[in-house]
Amino acid sequence: MDEHYFSADPSVAFKRAPVVAQVWGHELRLTSGSGVFAQGRVDIGTAILFRETAPPAGGRILDLGCGWGVIGLAIATAVPDAVVTAVDVNERAVLLATENAAALGLADRFTATTPDGVAADASYDEIWSNPPIRIGKEALHALLLTWLPRLAPGGRAVMVVGKFLGADSLQRWLGEQGYPTTRLASAKAFRVLETRRA
């Protein structure tokens, strides 16, 4: 069976790779790794997400499908009032995100964990994500319907999705599920979507 970055425990040899990311006026020196999405780089979708948005005002933030943590760590760096929970099924991603938070001095406001480590009653003011589209439509829908209900009243999710990977149909589907979704930006075949909790 082919292995993907969304495997819980990748078997590929673990090799760390440095990444320097410029986000919202801050330079982040991070470590990525093999078996985790976007090894050695900030992927195009995430770069567009950063370029086309401003950081949230603060509050409780969920980085959904965090990988090695760049989205949540950028938020924690730019927003001193933000408390970030970063979630990924990939245990290697959780390890790297945790190490990166410690290296940046953010461990007091940034926690990385697998989904099982999140309290059942946890809720969030905002969810930020470059969601794992390649897990398939059914699994993606299940993922979003698991986490979007954790938005606090008036909360929002900000996601970047490839146009040719179903961004527009996902936008329609989210609206049909009771989560009004608008397009914040479109660039390089990616859409930045904002989903509100009604």
C-alpha positions in Angstrom: 0.0 0.0 0.0 1.3 3.5 -0.9 2.1 5.6 2.2 1.1 9.2 2.5 1.9 12.1 4.7 -1.5 11.4 6.4 -0.3 8.0 7.6 -0.3 7.9 11.4 3.2 6.4 11.6 5.2 6.9 8.4 7.8 4.1 7.8 10.1 6.2 5.6 13.4 6.9 7.3 13.1 10.1 9.4 15.3 12.9 8.2 14.8 16.5 9.4 15.1 19.4 6.9 15.3 23.1 7.9 12.8 25.6 6.6 12.9 29.4 6.8 9.4 31.0 6.4 8.6 34.7 6.2 5.1 35.2 7.5 3.3 38.4 8.4 6.5 40.3 8.9 8.1 37.5 11.0 10.9 35.1 10.1 10.3 31.6 11.4 13.2 29.1 11.5 11.6 25.7 11.6 12.3 22.1 11.0 10.3 19.8 8.6 10.9 16.2 8.0 10.5 13.2 5.7 7.1 11.5 5.9 5.4 14.8 6.7 3.6 17.1 4.2 5.9 19.7 2.4 9.3 18.5 3.6 11.9 21.3 3.3 9.5 24.0 2.1 6.4 26.0 2.7 4.0 24.6 0.0 2.4 27.0 -2.5 -1.1 26.7 -1.0 0.1 27.6 2.5 2.2 30.5 1.1 -0.9 31.8 -0.6 -3.0 31.5 2.6 -0.4 33.6 4.4 -0.1 36.2 1.6 -3.9 36.7 1.2 -4.8 36.9 4.9 -4.0 38.9 8.0 -3.5 36.9 11.2 -6.5 36.4 13.5 -7.1 38.8 16.4 -6.4 36.2 19.0 -8.3 33.7 21.1 -8.3 29.9 20.8 -7.1 28.8 17.4 -7.1 25.3 15.9 -4.5 24.4 13.2 -6.2 21.5 11.6 -3.8 19.1 9.8 -0.9 21.0 11.1 2.0 19.1 9.5 5.2 20.4 11.1 3.3 23.4 12.4 3.9 26.4 10.2 0.4 27.8 10.2 -0.2 27.5 13.9 3.3 28.7 14.8 3.0 31.7 12.5 -0.3 32.6 14.3 1.3 32.1 17.7 4.3 34.3 16.7 2.2 37.1 15.2 -0.6 37.1 17.8 0.6 37.2 21.4 -3.0 36.6 22.6 -3.5 33.5 20.5 -3.5 30.0 22.1 -3.0 27.4 19.4 -3.9 23.7 19.3 -2.3 22.0 16.4 -3.8 18.6 15.3 -2.5 16.0 12.9 -2.9 12.2 12.6 0.7 11.9 11.6 2.7 11.3 14.8 5.9 12.5 13.2 4.2 15.8 12.3 3.1 16.2 15.9 6.7 15.6 17.1 8.1 18.2 14.7 5.5 20.8 15.5 6.2 20.3 19.2 9.9 20.7 18.6 9.4 23.8 16.5 7.2 25.4 19.2 9.9 24.8 21.8 12.6 26.2 19.5 10.5 29.4 19.0 9.7 29.8 22.7 6.0 29.2 22.1 5.4 26.0 24.0 3.3 27.8 26.6 0.8 28.8 23.9 1.1 26.1 21.2 0.2 22.4 21.8 0.5 19.8 19.0 -1.4 16.5 19.4 -3.1 13.8 17.5 -6.9 14.1 17.4 -7.3 11.7 20.4 -5.4 14.2 22.6 -8.0 17.0 22.1 -10.6 17.3 24.9 -14.1 16.4 23.9 -15.4 19.8 25.0 -12.7 21.9 23.4 -13.9 24.7 21.2 -12.2 27.3 19.1 -12.7 30.9 17.9 -11.0 30.1 14.6 -9.8 27.1 12.6 -7.0 27.6 10.1 -6.1 24.8 7.7 -4.5 23.7 4.5 -6.8 20.6 4.6 -5.6 17.2 3.4 -7.6 17.1 0.2 -5.9 14.0 -1.0 -7.4 11.8 1.7 -10.5 11.7 -0.6 -13.8 13.6 -0.6 -15.6 11.3 1.8 -12.8 11.4 4.4 -12.4 15.1 4.0 -16.1 15.8 4.5 -16.0 13.6 7.7 -12.9 15.5 8.9 -14.6 18.9 8.5 -17.9 17.8 10.0 -15.9 16.5 13.0 -14.1 19.8 13.6 -16.3 22.6 12.3 -18.9 22.0 15.0 -16.1 22.9 17.5 -16.2 26.5 16.4 -17.5 28.9 19.0 -20.7 30.8 18.1 -19.6 33.5 15.6 -16.3 31.6 14.9 -14.8 31.0 11.5 -12.6 28.7 9.6 -10.0 29.9 7.1 -8.8 27.3 4.6 -6.8 27.2 1.4 -7.9 24.6 -1.2 -6.7 24.0 -4.8 -9.2 25.1 -7.4 -8.6 21.9 -9.4 -8.8 19.8 -6.2 -12.4 20.7 -5.7 -12.4 24.1 -3.9 -15.5 25.4 -5.5 -17.5 22.2 -4.9 -16.3 22.2 -1.3 -17.4 25.8 -0.9 -20.9 24.8 -2.1 -21.0 21.6 0.0 -20.0 23.5 3.2 -22.9 25.9 2.6 -25.3 23.0 2.2 -24.1 21.7 5.6 -25.1 24.9 7.3 -21.6 26.5 7.2 -21.9 29.6 5.0 -18.6 29.9 3.1 -17.2 32.7 1.0 -14.1 33.1 -1.1 -11.6 35.6 0.4 -9.1 35.3 -2.4 -8.1 33.4 -5.5 -4.5 33.0 -6.6 -2.4 30.6 -8.6 -5.2 28.1 -8.9 -5.9 28.2 -5.1 -8.9 29.5 -3.3 -8.8 30.9 0.2 -12.2 30.2 1.8 -13.8 31.6 5.0 -16.4 29.4 6.6 -18.6 30.8 9.3 -20.5 29.0 12.1 -24.1 30.1 11.5 
